[in-house]
């Protein structure tokens, strides 16, 4: 009996030793390095906020078949964190575009560790669909969310660096870890779902003023290619903290310059600073039909469904077009007219005050999503592809409560359009903001 006990004790010690050896060789490799003030300054100066050197935006590998966003994101939500999330675009048709990666994590106190990076969530083209040519490139790139699990919820790393070596040698360029630890989150944020290109300043200004009126406190806009004068027109909003302009500038042919990557950067940029994010396009907006803003709409949706059980809200997207009849209202004594897209005093007339005819059917277009930052894991322009365990995807917003307005340049064929004056009630909230913009005070 005594010999059996000794044997069990020996086996137990051997098992513990084996576990320690496995952790030593397969778990995180712990280390320490002295971080100089110059290193901290270099890391802190790596940003996405316009203007940004191209090398700070993307890390390009394997003939641009793998694109790694150079800023990573700290996630300390209870069900998914603590972790660092890395946004990657990878060509599913290219060999070796999805290699094994390891990450060196460097904390602010100099503590480091190296561990294997997890391929966590995939967003993008369905495997059953053959690649198709789209504007700006083929639909062959997945957005992959990679992650590194951490051990503390309250301390984001200073930076990470990726490697294909399990000892974290031969490191790729360092990637700062974004974390907005404001004391109180805003209620609503908005993201344009892709890098903008060729957009005039007036269109951006009207987009910002509408979403501000609806309730947005943070609006994120990614820049693919625009004139610097367009950025300059955004400076008043940037300085007020309402708008952030981030450089995107994808140089690889990808459908819509990587919409899915932008949607997921929107999610992880906002998880600590907003409760809900509207993922929309420059010519779209989520319009409440019973209320003057999203706050009242959200309260109403809370009566319709237990919104804490859902990862977001699905709004049916309805096309609108201009048939020459703008909304006629008074603002400072000047009536809004459709002629030449201008008000009498020279203020640009937004499309949502000109395009007064909407598609009669409310089931014509694909939906758009407003996403919960507490319950969503990944973003997409038409669905919520991944969300927390025990949560359902989305509340289908009744048409009587809200719709997504899609203001198209030309009417769609094959359907009937009906006159609507839904947007009249927003005129007094929006036109004064347009008139106050420095562009029209020169």
TAVENDA-V221277 format. One record per helix or strand of 3 or more residues. SS is the DSSP state (a for helix, b for strand). FROM is the first residue (numbers start at 1). TO is the last residue. If there is no record, write none. Layout:
SS_FROM_TO ; SS_FROM_TO
This chain:
a_2_26 ; b_29_32 ; a_37_44 ; a_54_56 ; b_58_61 ; b_66_69 ; b_72_75 ; b_83_91 ; b_102_106 ; b_111_116 ; b_118_123 ; b_141_149 ; b_159_163 ; b_175_178 ; b_186_192 ; a_201_214 ; b_218_225 ; a_228_240 ; b_243_247 ; a_255_257 ; a_259_270 ; b_274_280 ; b_284_288 ; a_294_304 ; a_307_309 ; b_312_315 ; b_317_321 ; a_339_341 ; a_351_354 ; b_357_359 ; b_368_372 ; b_376_378 ; b_402_407 ; b_417_419 ; a_422_436 ; a_438_440
